[in-house]
Amino acid sequence: MRSDDAARSAVTTLPPVVESGVSFRALGTYVELRVADAGLDDEVGALARDVLAEVDATCSRFRDDSDLMHANRRAGRWTAVSEVLIGMLRAALWAARETDGLVDPCLGDLLVAAGYDRTFARLRPTSDPAVLPRRHDTDAWRRVEIEPGRIRVPHGCSLDLGAVGKGYAADLVALTIVERYAVPAIVSVGGDVRVAAVGGIPAGAFGPAWPVRIAPDRASLDNPALPADLWLTSGAIATSSMTARRWVRGGTEWHHVIDPRTARSTAGPWCSVSALAPSAAAANAYATLGLVLGAAALPWYSVRGIPARLVGHGGDVVTTEAWASSTQEEDAC
């Protein structure tokens, strides 16, 4: 799981409507959460920390002792792993099927070869050459196997679940809070946001919806044209960006979104893409796909009715028809 926001390459914040809520750091990124009962802040904060600690211990690509890394080292053999990793891997394989492999969970070796072998905060520019494959096996994800309590990573493959990881973590925290305390909640993990309701009733401690602000990066919050203020009643939103999480390896600049067709960082018209979906893991995958598809993203989203907001490198903003009908968007302030 890629889990370091550094300069917050994409920003999703929960504007303070009342003086309540919990904020802390986990998975190398920022976490914000609110529940309809502010008196539960301390308890839900502790619960969220516990859940995310388990996610880190089982799904991190930057911990040698994680279940994910253990399974990667045993590629070709069955490996016992936690249910948390199995759940995240199922989400990643769904994303691969949904996007015909363009959101690929089998990019671990490629990211390491490109220099992303440690948390982003620890990366340093280097002139060392990157020994990169001429071609990535774009079908490796189809050979990942899951059975109760164990997985088998294909021989010659290494998993990286970053395209759904923070979103899945947000889903897990939000749903655990609702299950434990029966209270509506909104959770942001590194900008991937999930709203969870009780018994199907939309959340909304402050009225019919929760306030959310999205932007390509921290600096964009000062540009009145780029951020968007939304109100979410259910589901999730995620933003993927190529503006800040960049590094240099072998004289080449990289960023963390890789196109499996080229085995290189994506290069297209969008600096960031935001997407809405029923779960944060799905929203994360759809947002990542927009950067991979580039100019082809708009027709892909439109055919499938995906609500998406795409920001170009020049600051132009384009939204799908489904975005307008699925959001209550106000002018950013």
C-alpha positions in Angstrom: 0.0 0.0 0.0 1.4 3.4 -0.9 0.9 5.5 2.2 2.6 8.8 2.3 1.1 12.1 1.3 4.2 14.4 1.7 2.9 17.6 0.3 -0.7 16.3 0.1 -0.7 15.6 -3.6 -4.5 15.7 -3.5 -6.5 17.4 -0.9 -9.9 16.5 0.5 -10.8 18.3 3.7 -13.7 18.4 6.0 -14.4 22.1 6.7 -15.1 22.8 10.3 -18.9 23.3 10.7 -18.8 22.8 14.5 -15.9 22.5 16.9 -15.8 18.8 16.9 -14.1 15.9 15.1 -10.8 14.1 15.3 -7.6 14.6 13.3 -4.4 12.6 13.4 -1.8 11.0 11.2 -1.7 7.3 10.2 -0.5 5.3 7.2 1.9 8.2 6.6 -0.9 10.6 5.8 -3.6 12.7 7.5 -6.8 11.3 8.9 -10.0 13.3 9.7 -13.3 12.0 11.0 -16.5 13.2 12.4 -19.5 11.5 13.9 -23.1 12.8 14.5 -22.5 12.6 18.3 -19.5 14.8 19.2 -19.4 13.2 22.7 -18.0 10.1 21.0 -15.0 11.8 19.5 -12.5 10.3 21.9 -13.9 6.8 21.6 -14.2 6.8 17.8 -10.7 8.4 17.5 -9.2 5.5 19.4 -11.1 3.0 17.4 -10.0 4.6 14.1 -6.4 4.5 15.3 -6.6 0.8 16.1 -8.2 0.0 12.7 -5.6 1.9 10.8 -2.8 0.4 12.8 -4.0 -3.0 11.7 -4.2 -1.9 8.1 -0.6 -0.7 8.3 0.6 -3.9 9.9 -1.0 -6.1 7.3 -1.2 -4.1 4.0 1.9 -1.8 4.0 4.4 -2.1 1.2 6.9 -0.2 3.3 7.0 -2.7 6.3 9.1 -5.8 5.9 6.9 -7.5 8.5 3.5 -6.8 6.9 1.4 -9.6 5.5 1.6 -8.0 2.1 5.3 -8.1 2.0 5.4 -11.6 3.3 3.1 -12.7 0.5 5.2 -10.9 -2.1 8.3 -12.6 -0.9 6.5 -16.0 -1.2 5.3 -15.3 -4.8 4.1 -18.5 -6.3 3.2 -20.1 -3.0 0.1 -19.9 -0.8 0.6 -17.6 2.2 -1.6 -17.2 5.2 -2.7 -13.5 5.6 -5.1 -11.4 7.6 -8.7 -10.9 6.6 -7.9 -7.2 6.3 -5.4 -7.8 3.6 -7.8 -10.2 1.9 -10.5 -7.6 1.9 -8.2 -4.9 0.4 -7.0 -7.4 -2.2 -10.5 -8.2 -3.2 -11.2 -4.5 -3.7 -8.0 -4.2 -5.8 -8.9 -7.1 -8.0 -12.4 -5.7 -8.5 -10.8 -2.4 -9.6 -8.6 -4.4 -12.1 -11.6 -6.2 -13.5 -13.7 -3.0 -13.7 -11.0 -1.1 -15.6 -9.7 -4.1 -17.7 -6.4 -4.0 -15.9 -5.7 -0.3 -16.2 -5.8 0.0 -12.4 -3.3 -2.8 -11.7 -2.5 -4.2 -8.3 0.7 -5.9 -9.6 2.9 -2.9 -10.0 5.0 -3.4 -6.9 8.3 -4.5 -8.6 7.9 -1.6 -11.1 7.5 1.0 -8.4 10.6 -0.3 -6.6 12.6 -0.3 -9.8 11.5 3.3 -10.4 12.8 4.2 -6.9 9.6 4.2 -4.9 11.0 1.6 -2.4 10.3 3.5 0.8 7.8 6.0 2.2 7.6 9.2 0.1 9.0 11.3 2.9 12.2 9.3 2.8 12.7 9.4 -1.0 15.7 11.4 -2.3 16.6 12.3 -5.8 19.2 10.0 -7.3 21.2 9.7 -10.5 21.3 5.9 -10.1 19.9 4.3 -13.3 16.5 2.7 -13.0 16.6 -0.9 -14.3 13.0 -1.0 -15.7 11.3 -3.8 -17.6 10.6 -3.1 -21.3 7.1 -4.5 -20.8 4.9 -5.0 -17.8 2.9 -8.3 -17.6 -0.6 -6.7 -17.8 -2.3 -10.0 -17.1 -0.6 -10.9 -13.9 -3.5 -9.7 -11.8 -5.7 -12.3 -13.3 -3.5 -15.0 -11.8 -3.8 -13.7 -8.2 -5.6 -16.3 -6.1 -7.6 -15.9 -2.9 -8.9 -18.6 -0.6 -10.2 -18.3 3.0 -7.3 -17.1 5.1 -4.7 -17.2 2.4 -3.6 -15.7 -0.9 -1.2 -16.7 -3.7 0.7 -14.0 -5.5 1.8 -15.1 -9.0 5.4 -16.0 -9.5 7.4 -13.0 -10.7 4.8 -10.6 -9.4 4.7 -8.1 -6.5 1.5 -6.6 -5.2 1.0 -2.9 -4.5 -2.5 -1.9 -3.4 -2.1 1.8 -3.4 -4.8 2.5 -6.0 -7.5 1.3 -3.5 -5.6 1.3 -0.2 -6.4 4.6 1.5 -10.0 4.3 0.2 -10.4 0.8 1.6 -9.0 2.1 4.9 -11.5 4.9 5.0 -14.3 2.4 4.2 -13.2 0.1 7.0 -12.9 2.9 9.6 -16.3 4.4 8.7 -18.2 1.0 8.7 -16.5 -0.1 11.9 -17.7 3.1 13.6 -21.2 2.6 12.5 -21.2 -1.0 13.5 -19.7 -0.3 16.9 -21.6 2.9 17.8 -24.6 3.1 15.5 -23.9 6.7 14.7 -23.4 8.3 11.2 -19.8 9.1 10.4 -17.6 10.7 7.8 -14.0 9.6 7.5 -11.1 11.0 5.3 -7.9 9.0 5.0 -5.4 11.0 3.0 -8.2 12.6 1.1 -10.3 9.5 0.3 -13.6 10.2 2.0 -16.3 7.7 3.0 -19.7 8.6 4.5 -21.4 5.8 6.4 -25.0 5.9 7.5 -27.0 4.0 10.1 -29.6 1.6 8.7 -29.5 3.2 5.3 -30.5 6.6 6.5 -28.1 9.2 5.0 -25.7 10.8 7.5 -25.9 14.5 8.2 -25.0 15.7 11.7 -25.3 19.3 10.3 -28.4 18.9 8.2 -29.0 16.8 5.1 -25.3 16.3 4.2 -21.7 16.5 5.2 -19.4 19.3 3.9 -16.3 18.3 1.9 -13.7 20.4 0.0 -11.6 18.9 -2.8 -8.5 20.3 -4.6 -5.6 19.0 -6.7 -3.0 19.9 -4.0 -2.5 22.2 -0.9 -1.4 25.2 -3.0 -4.6 25.0 -5.1 -6.7 25.8 -2.0 -5.6 29.5 -2.6 -6.9 29.4 -6.2 -10.6 30.3 -6.2 -11.1 28.4 -9.5 -9.7 24.9 -8.6 -11.2 23.8 -5.2 -14.8 22.6 -5.0 -17.1 22.5 -2.0 -19.5 19.6 -1.9 -22.1 18.2 0.4 -22.2 14.4 0.7 -25.1 12.5 2.0 -23.8 9.0 1.3 -21.1 7.1 -0.5 -17.6 8.3 -1.1 -15.3 10.6 -3.0 -11.6 10.4 -3.8 -9.1 12.5 -5.6 -5.9 11.3 -7.4 -3.3 13.8 -8.4 0.1 13.9 -10.1 1.2 17.3 -8.9 3.2 16.8 -5.7 4.1 13.1 -5.1 7.0 13.1 -7.6 10.6 12.0 -7.4 13.7 11.7 -9.7 15.4 8.3 -10.5 18.1 8.0 -13.1 17.5 11.5 -14.3 13.9 10.8 -15.0 11.0 12.4 -13.0 8.4 10.0 -11.8 5.1 10.2 -10.0 3.1 7.5 -8.3 0.4 6.8 -10.8 1.7 4.2 -13.3 0.2 3.3 -16.6 0.6 -0.5 -16.8 0.5 -0.3 -20.6 3.7 1.7 -20.8 5.3 0.8 -17.4 5.9 4.5 -16.8 4.2 7.3 -14.9 1.1 8.6 -16.6 1.3 11.6 -18.8 -1.9 13.2 -19.9 -4.1 16.4 -19.8 -5.2 16.1 -16.2 -3.3 17.1 -13.1 -6.0 15.6 -10.8 -9.2 13.6 -11.0 -12.0 13.3 -8.4 -14.6 10.6 -8.6 -17.7 9.7 -6.6 -18.7 6.0 -5.9 -20.5 4.0 -3.3 -17.3 3.1 -1.6 -14.0 5.0 -1.1 -12.0 2.1 -2.5 -14.1 2.3 -5.7 -13.8 6.1 -5.8 -10.0 5.8 -5.4 -9.8 3.4 -8.3 -12.0 5.5 -10.6 -9.9 8.6 -9.8 -6.7 6.8 -10.5 -8.1 5.5 -13.8 -8.8 9.0 -15.0 -5.1 9.8 -14.8 -4.2 6.6 -16.6 -6.7 7.1 -19.4 -5.9 10.7 -19.9 -8.0 12.2 -22.8 -10.0 9.0 -23.0 -11.2 9.3 -19.4 -14.2 11.5 -20.1 -15.9 9.2 -22.6 -15.2 6.2 -20.3 -16.8 7.9 -17.4 -19.7 9.2 -19.5 -20.6 5.8 -20.9 -20.7 4.3 -17.4 -22.3 7.3 -15.6 -19.4 7.9 -13.3 -19.5 11.3 -11.5 -16.1 12.8 -12.0 -14.3 16.2 -11.9 -11.1 16.6 -13.9 -8.7 19.4 -13.5 -6.2 20.2 -16.4 -2.6 21.3 -16.0 -3.7 24.8 -17.1 -6.4 25.0 -14.4 -9.4 24.2 -16.6 -12.1 22.1 -14.9 -14.3 19.6 -16.7 -17.0 17.6 -15.1 -19.1 14.7 -16.3 -22.9 15.0 -16.6 -23.2 12.5 -13.8 -21.1 14.8 -11.5 -23.6 17.7 -11.8 -26.6 15.5 -11.1 -24.9 13.7 -8.1 -23.4 16.6 -6.2 -24.5 19.7 -4.4 -21.5 21.8 -5.4 -21.1 25.3 -4.2 -18.6 28.0 -5.3 -15.3 27.4 -3.3 -14.4 30.1 -0.9 
